[in-house]
């Protein structure tokens, strides 16, 4: 059974990835389909969407590290 801290990290991480991923997809589609300034706007949306995705992945990795340390296994 996962600890409370582990569940909170995994839940927050999954939520952040779910928030950021649609923004990344929309931004990439806009950047590929449009021309000029609109392409730059699409790239900016994608960059703004990647921030919560990266934060979510870091939280998910922290959750995995917490699980690994709970089982008293060496890291290397």
N, C-alpha and C positions, 0 to 999 in steps of 0.2 A: 504494500500500500504506500502510495506517495505521501510525502509530508505536505503540510499546509503551504510551506514556502515553495516547494517544488510545483505544486498545483497552481499557485498564484503566478509564478514565473511563466509556466507553460501557457496558462490562460491569457495572460497579458501579451505574451509573444505571438500567439496565434491570432489574437484580435488585431494587433498592429500589422501583421502581415496581411490579414484580410482587408484592412483599411487601405494599405498602400498599394497592393497589387493592382486593383482596378485603375488607380491613377497612373501607374506605370504603363499599363496596356493602352489606355486612352491617349497618353502622351506620345507613346511610340507610334501609334496609328496616325495621330495628327501630324507628327513630324515626317512620317513617310508619305502621307497622301498630299499634304499641302506644300506650298512653295513660299519662299521668301520669309517675311516676318512671321507668318502663321506657323511655319516650320519651327522657328525659334521658340514660339509660344508652346508648341507641342513638346519640344525638348525640355523646356522649363517645367512643364507639368510632370514630365517623366522624372526629372531630377527631384522635384518636390515629393513625388510618390515613392522614390527609392529610399528616402530618409526613414519613414516608419517601417519599411520592409527590413532595412538593415538593423534597426533597433529591435524589431521582433525576432529576427534570426539570432541576435546576440542573447536575448532573453531565453529563447529556446535552447541555445547552447549552454547557457547558465543552468537551466533546468536539468539538462543532461549531465552536466558536471556534478550538480547536487545529487542526482541519483547515483552516479558512479562513486562518489565519495561515501554515500550512505552504505554501499556494499563493501566498504573497506578494501577496495582494489587500488593498486598502485596506478599512477597516472602515466608513467612512461614504461 
